[in-house]
């Protein structure tokens, strides 16, 4: 399956936010509650409730950060 390149920024935002949400929510759950019997279900629920916030945030912020980095580097 190939996605048209015009959707690259959205795909980038979707993948980056999904990966970050998965990693950070797992880390926070392990630190705060440890591994337990319901960990996987709680982790999935956490990911599903957090990702709708992370995705549009990355979609809006990523171009701004790229521009800022471009201005700060030679």
C-alpha angles and dihedrals in degrees: 000000000000123000120210112258092239086074093053095105092052093045090048090051093047095049097041094048093046092050093046094046091050094049098041096044091050091049094049093047093049092048095045102037108009124224110315140160095274096042098111094050093046091047092051091048090050092050093048093050095044102043096069087061096041097049099059090039092057091042091056100035101042096070090047092051092047089053092047092049090049090054093047098049133066 
